[in-house]
């Protein structure tokens, strides 16, 4: 094939709807990876505190405790920020690519069903504003003992009374916090939110991939021709 024909075919691939879809998802996928990375960082740090190794025990009783709480707040701050960024980037993605089609309509309906009345989701969103406008939440590490367990039960907690001193929690957040009793357990909040996120993005991926499947198959067929020509030229 003539060089001009090769360039034309490659240009056709790069302008194909299937190629543009793949590129748009790759960009959006970076936001998902950032969220996931911050979730893993926070979860690992919670594990470090709540399931300490022998050499780590006792550090809550010396000056290292302040550094540990600082790191905890840093990881939690980064997590709620990444969570809100992912929400915004997904909303922008839909608005740009599927604002007035069936995908956009399905997305809006799914958001209402999955997130609008899901209290942990609202709490995570409000925590971002808490960090911005209130500061670092008061946190503590609670250790209890069970006669049936050889190791103490350790939990990272936020005193609900102190949290509610901030007056800008949404009504659903206030209800969720009050339902926790005296303390909000960080691990339980993160797990409830993250499980909802995983469920939503599995649905999101399936819907988009099915919708664009034919376009992607057409693009891949063209791309295979380009690759074959490139191999011939080597």
Secondary structure, 3 states (H helix, E strand, C coil): CCHHHHHHHHHHHHCCHHHHHHHHHHHHHHHHHHHHHHHHHHHHHHHHHHCCCHHHCCHHHCCHHHHHHHHHHHHHHHHHHHHHHHHHHHHHHHHHHCCCCHHHHHHHHHHHHHCCCCHHHHHHHHHHHHHHHCCCCCEEEEEECCCCCCCCEEEEEEEHHHHCCCCCCCHHHHHHHHHCCCEEEHHHHHHHHHHHHHHHHHHHHHHHHHHCHHHHHHHHHHHHHHHHHHHHHC
